[in-house]
Amino acid sequence: IMGAAMADFGCLVISAKKGEYESGFEKGGQTREHVILAKSLGIQKLVIAINKMDEATVKWNKERFDQIKKDISPFITGVGYSDKLIEWVPISGLMGYNIKDPVPEKVCSWYKGKPLLDVLDTLGLPPRDIEGGVRIPILDKMKDRGFDIFGKVQRGMMKAGDKVVIMPHKKEAEVFQIFDAEDKLIPYAKCGENIKFKLKGIEDENFLNRGAILCNADSPCPVFKVFQAEIKILQLHKHKPIVSNGYQAILHLHTISEEITIREIVGIKDPKTKEVKKAKYAKDDALMICFVEARMPICAEKFSVVKDLGRFTLRDEQKTIAIGKILKYKPYKELSSQQQLAKPRAIHTLGRMHFTEQGVQRLGPKGLKQQSAIMTNYINFQKK
């Protein structure tokens, strides 16, 4: 997941051997899981390498290659990859065929395309937003004469000496040094680059936890707990066949991993007509519009603003169940000192609630007297 979060393109290796391919692609298999994670973590294009073409049950059979391609294509396009974003290459890792050099004619006469490394070298770079404010999700950190911080520049350009702020902590700092992927000192870093950098003014490593985002001091990243999302349900657990209000899962968003709750389902969206119909629950393959609440405030952007910071996956019991994108959010506001002092008073209002099988009911003055009498009798009984 860490590697995919830093990449633009991915190479998905699938075994052509009979039995291995089927077990990997069946429901719950790793092939499906990897495709979903690649899309949600920002992989722009996929090169699918069909490996073990030299195996005894395959023997560079074109029908086997075409059958795998036919089986997987609908699922990959359903996740969000169009045919233009996918390249198919048959290879043999054991023999080294069609990796660096083309496969010999006597071994495979039907494949006329480029070998794997040439296909990877010819992939065009995706468009970059260099003019926007800097957005660098923190991926990792290491203590070495200060802190070495690792991340990918998702938007904008950062140079040494820039004034920055780390969200959601609102901790201000200054960029001291920037290093590229080969650990060479560079004067600046542009959108799309994986970098290591050092900051001035940071002494507490808790400000540099994974999920925080480094931004320009004059254009900080939004912070929120509640947001509206468009979520594509993939495959739910058999013992949890529907998603309804109150459903809990783990959100994976850029470098964040956070618990969330589905607070309100607005409706189910028709992919063709874009019409949203009211619904109380969603099942497999549904496109759901809903409000989501995170356990803690998170940093992100709307999908329409920065795609890599607005797409996410939902996982439940170690299984990816849905992918989604952030449509809008409610900015998070910290409580003032007076509100924090007043907060404990809310505990006393619980005495005005009566919990029943049908839900929570508010008690009036008469009900409070009855509740008080019941508690008094119970305490007296305990003393006896």
C-alpha positions in Angstrom: 0.0 0.0 0.0 2.8 2.4 0.8 4.5 1.8 -2.5 1.3 2.1 -4.5 0.6 5.5 -2.7 3.8 6.8 -4.2 3.4 5.5 -7.8 1.7 6.8 -10.9 1.7 3.5 -12.8 1.4 -0.1 -11.7 2.3 -3.5 -13.1 -0.1 -6.2 -12.1 1.4 -9.7 -12.5 -1.0 -12.5 -13.0 -0.2 -16.2 -13.2 -1.4 -18.0 -16.4 -1.0 -21.4 -14.7 -4.2 -23.3 -14.5 -5.5 -23.2 -10.9 -3.4 -20.3 -9.8 -5.1 -17.7 -12.0 -8.6 -19.0 -11.0 -7.8 -18.9 -7.2 -6.4 -15.4 -7.5 -9.3 -13.9 -9.4 -12.2 -15.7 -7.7 -14.2 -13.8 -5.1 -11.9 -12.9 -2.2 -8.7 -13.4 -4.3 -5.7 -11.2 -4.2 -6.0 -10.1 -7.9 -9.2 -8.3 -7.3 -7.9 -6.7 -4.1 -4.8 -5.4 -5.8 -6.7 -3.8 -8.7 -9.1 -2.0 -6.3 -6.2 -0.7 -4.1 -4.3 0.4 -7.2 -7.2 2.5 -8.4 -8.0 4.0 -5.0 -4.4 4.9 -4.3 -4.0 6.9 -7.5 -2.4 4.5 -9.9 -3.2 6.2 -13.3 -2.4 3.3 -15.7 -2.0 -0.5 -15.3 0.3 -2.8 -17.2 -1.0 -6.3 -16.8 1.8 -8.9 -17.2 0.5 -12.5 -17.7 3.3 -14.5 -16.3 4.2 -18.3 -16.5 3.3 -18.5 -20.1 6.0 -21.2 -20.5 4.3 -23.4 -17.9 3.4 -26.9 -19.0 -0.4 -26.3 -18.8 -0.1 -23.1 -20.9 2.8 -23.4 -23.4 2.3 -19.9 -24.7 -1.3 -20.7 -25.7 -3.0 -17.7 -27.2 -6.4 -19.0 -26.2 -5.3 -19.0 -22.5 -4.0 -15.4 -22.8 -7.3 -14.2 -24.5 -9.4 -16.1 -21.9 -7.7 -14.4 -19.0 -8.0 -11.0 -20.7 -11.7 -11.6 -21.4 -12.4 -12.7 -17.8 -10.5 -9.8 -16.0 -11.4 -6.9 -18.4 -15.0 -6.3 -17.1 -13.9 -6.2 -13.5 -11.0 -3.8 -14.2 -13.2 -1.4 -16.3 -15.8 -1.6 -13.5 -13.3 -0.4 -11.0 -12.6 2.6 -13.2 -9.8 1.8 -15.7 -10.8 2.3 -19.3 -9.2 0.2 -22.1 -6.9 3.1 -23.0 -5.3 2.9 -19.5 -4.5 -0.8 -19.7 -1.7 -2.6 -21.4 -1.5 -6.5 -21.7 1.8 -8.3 -22.0 2.5 -12.0 -21.9 5.8 -12.9 -20.2 7.9 -15.7 -18.7 9.8 -14.7 -15.6 11.6 -18.0 -15.3 12.9 -17.9 -18.9 13.2 -14.1 -19.1 11.1 -14.1 -22.3 9.4 -10.8 -23.3 10.7 -8.8 -20.3 13.7 -7.0 -21.7 14.0 -8.6 -25.1 11.1 -9.7 -27.4 9.9 -13.3 -27.1 11.6 -15.5 -29.8 9.4 -16.2 -32.8 9.8 -20.0 -32.4 8.5 -19.8 -28.8 5.6 -17.4 -29.4 4.5 -16.4 -33.0 1.3 -14.6 -32.2 2.5 -11.8 -29.9 3.8 -8.8 -32.0 3.9 -6.1 -29.2 6.7 -4.6 -27.2 8.4 -6.4 -24.3 7.5 -5.4 -20.7 10.3 -2.9 -20.0 9.7 -1.1 -23.3 6.0 -0.8 -22.5 6.8 0.7 -19.1 9.3 3.1 -20.6 6.8 4.4 -23.1 4.0 5.3 -20.7 3.3 9.0 -20.8 3.4 11.1 -17.7 0.0 12.1 -16.3 -1.0 15.8 -16.1 0.4 17.7 -13.1 -1.0 20.7 -11.2 2.1 22.8 -10.4 0.3 26.1 -9.9 -1.9 25.0 -7.0 -1.0 25.2 -3.3 1.4 22.5 -2.1 0.0 19.3 -0.8 2.3 16.6 0.5 0.8 13.8 2.6 3.3 12.5 5.1 4.1 8.9 4.4 6.8 8.2 6.9 9.5 9.8 9.1 12.9 8.9 10.5 14.9 10.6 13.3 18.3 11.6 12.0 19.7 14.9 13.3 16.2 16.2 13.3 13.5 14.4 11.2 13.7 13.0 7.7 10.2 13.2 6.3 9.0 11.2 3.3 6.1 11.9 1.0 4.9 12.5 -2.5 4.1 16.0 -3.8 0.5 15.6 -4.9 0.1 19.3 -6.0 2.1 22.4 -6.4 5.9 23.0 -6.0 8.0 23.3 -2.9 11.5 24.8 -2.5 13.9 25.3 0.3 13.1 28.3 2.5 9.3 28.0 2.0 7.0 28.7 4.9 4.7 25.7 5.4 2.1 24.4 7.8 1.4 20.8 8.9 -2.3 20.1 9.0 -4.4 19.2 10.9 -2.1 20.4 13.7 -1.7 23.9 12.2 2.0 23.6 13.1 4.1 26.2 11.2 7.6 25.3 10.0 10.2 26.2 7.3 11.6 23.9 4.6 15.3 23.4 5.3 16.5 20.7 2.8 14.9 18.6 0.0 16.2 15.3 -1.4 15.0 13.4 -4.4 14.4 9.6 -4.6 18.1 9.0 -5.1 18.9 11.0 -1.9 20.5 13.9 -3.9 20.0 17.4 -2.5 17.7 19.4 -4.8 16.6 23.1 -4.7 12.9 22.4 -5.2 10.4 19.5 -5.8 7.5 19.5 -8.2 4.1 17.7 -8.3 4.5 14.0 -8.8 8.0 13.6 -7.2 8.7 11.3 -4.3 11.0 13.2 -1.9 12.6 13.3 1.5 12.8 16.7 3.2 13.8 18.3 6.5 12.0 21.1 8.3 13.0 23.8 10.8 10.9 24.4 13.8 9.6 20.8 14.4 10.7 19.2 17.7 7.8 16.9 18.4 7.5 13.9 16.1 3.8 13.6 16.8 3.2 16.5 14.3 4.6 14.2 11.6 2.4 11.2 11.9 1.2 9.5 8.8 -1.9 11.1 7.4 -0.9 14.7 8.1 -0.5 17.0 5.1 2.2 19.6 4.5 0.8 22.7 2.9 1.7 26.3 2.0 1.2 28.6 5.0 -1.2 30.7 3.1 -3.3 27.9 1.7 -3.8 25.1 4.3 -5.5 21.9 3.5 -9.2 21.5 4.7 -9.8 19.6 7.9 -13.1 17.8 8.6 -14.8 14.9 10.2 -18.1 14.8 8.3 -18.2 14.7 4.5 -20.5 13.6 1.7 -19.2 10.9 -0.6 -20.1 8.9 -3.7 -19.4 5.2 -2.8 -19.3 2.3 -5.2 -20.1 -0.9 -3.2 -18.0 -3.8 -4.6 -18.7 -6.9 -2.5 -19.9 -7.1 1.1 -19.5 -9.9 3.6 -22.0 -12.7 3.6 -22.9 -12.0 7.2 -23.2 -8.2 6.4 -25.0 -8.2 3.1 -26.2 -4.5 3.2 -24.8 -1.1 4.2 -27.2 1.0 6.2 -27.0 4.0 8.6 -24.5 3.2 11.4 -22.3 0.8 9.3 -18.7 1.0 10.4 -15.5 0.4 8.3 -11.9 1.5 7.9 -11.2 4.4 5.6 -8.0 4.4 3.6 -7.4 7.8 2.1 -3.9 8.8 0.7 -1.8 7.9 3.8 -4.7 7.9 6.3 -6.2 4.8 7.9 -9.1 5.9 10.1 -12.4 4.4 11.5 -15.6 5.8 9.9 -19.3 5.5 10.3 -22.0 5.8 7.6 -24.2 8.4 9.2 -26.9 8.9 6.5 -27.6 7.4 3.2 -29.0 10.0 0.8 -29.8 7.6 -1.9 -28.7 5.3 -4.7 -27.4 6.9 -7.9 -28.2 5.5 -11.4 -24.8 5.5 -13.3 -26.6 6.1 -16.6 -29.2 8.8 -15.8 -27.3 10.2 -12.8 -30.7 10.2 -10.9 -30.5 9.7 -7.1 -33.3 7.7 -5.6 -33.9 7.7 -1.9 -32.9 4.5 -0.1 -32.3 3.2 3.4 -29.6 0.7 2.5 -27.2 -0.4 -0.3 -26.1 -3.8 -1.6 -23.4 -5.1 -3.8 -22.7 -3.1 -7.0 -24.7 -0.1 -5.8 -23.5 3.5 -6.3 -24.4 5.2 -3.0 -24.5 8.9 -2.0 -24.1 9.2 1.7 -22.7 11.2 4.6 -19.7 9.8 6.4 -18.2 10.7 9.8 -14.6 9.9 10.8 -13.6 9.1 14.3 -11.0 11.8 14.3 -10.5 14.9 12.1 -8.8 14.1 8.8 -7.0 16.2 6.1 -8.2 15.7 2.5 -9.6 17.5 -0.5 -12.7 17.2 -2.7 -12.2 14.8 -5.6 -12.9 17.6 -8.0 -10.0 19.7 -6.6 -7.2 17.1 -6.1 -8.2 13.6 -7.2 -5.4 11.8 -5.3 -6.5 13.4 -2.1 -10.2 12.8 -2.7 -10.5 9.1 -3.5 -10.6 6.4 -0.9 -11.4 2.8 -0.2 -13.4 1.2 2.6 -12.3 -2.0 4.2 -14.1 -4.2 6.7 -12.6 -7.3 8.4 -9.5 -7.1 6.2 -11.5 -7.0 3.0 -12.0 -4.1 0.6 -15.8 -3.6 0.3 -16.1 -0.2 -1.5 -14.3 2.6 -3.3 -15.4 6.2 -3.2 -14.7 9.9 -3.7 -15.3 13.0 -1.6 -18.0 15.3 -3.0 -18.1 18.0 -0.2 -17.3 18.4 3.4 -18.2 20.2 6.6 -15.1 22.1 7.9 -14.1 21.0 11.4 -14.1 23.6 14.1 -12.2 23.1 17.3 -14.1 23.8 20.6 -13.2 27.0 22.3 -11.9 27.0 25.9 -15.4 28.0 27.2 -17.1 25.2 25.2 -14.6 22.7 26.5 -15.3 23.8 30.1 -19.0 23.5 29.4 -18.7 20.1 27.8 -19.0 18.0 31.0 -22.4 19.5 31.7 -23.7 17.4 28.8 -23.2 14.3 30.9 -26.0 15.4 33.2 -28.4 15.5 30.3 -28.2 11.8 30.1 -30.4 11.7 33.2 -33.2 13.1 31.0 -33.0 10.2 28.6 -34.9 6.9 28.9 -33.4 4.1 26.9 -36.0 1.7 25.4 -35.9 -1.1 22.7 -37.5 1.5 20.3 -34.8 4.1 20.9 -34.0 7.0 23.2 -36.9 9.0 24.6 -36.6 12.4 26.3 -38.2 12.4 29.8 -40.4 15.3 31.1 -40.5 16.5 34.7 -43.0 13.7 35.6 -40.7 11.1 34.1 -37.7 12.5 35.9 -39.5 12.1 39.2 -40.3 8.5 38.4 -36.8 7.8 37.3 -35.4 9.4 40.5 -37.8 7.4 42.7 -36.7 4.1 40.9 -33.0 4.9 41.5 -33.7 5.8 45.2 -35.5 2.5 45.8 -32.8 0.6 44.0 -30.0 2.2 46.2 -32.0 1.5 49.4 -32.5 -2.1 48.3 -28.7 -2.5 47.8 -28.0 -1.0 51.3 -30.3 -3.6 52.9 
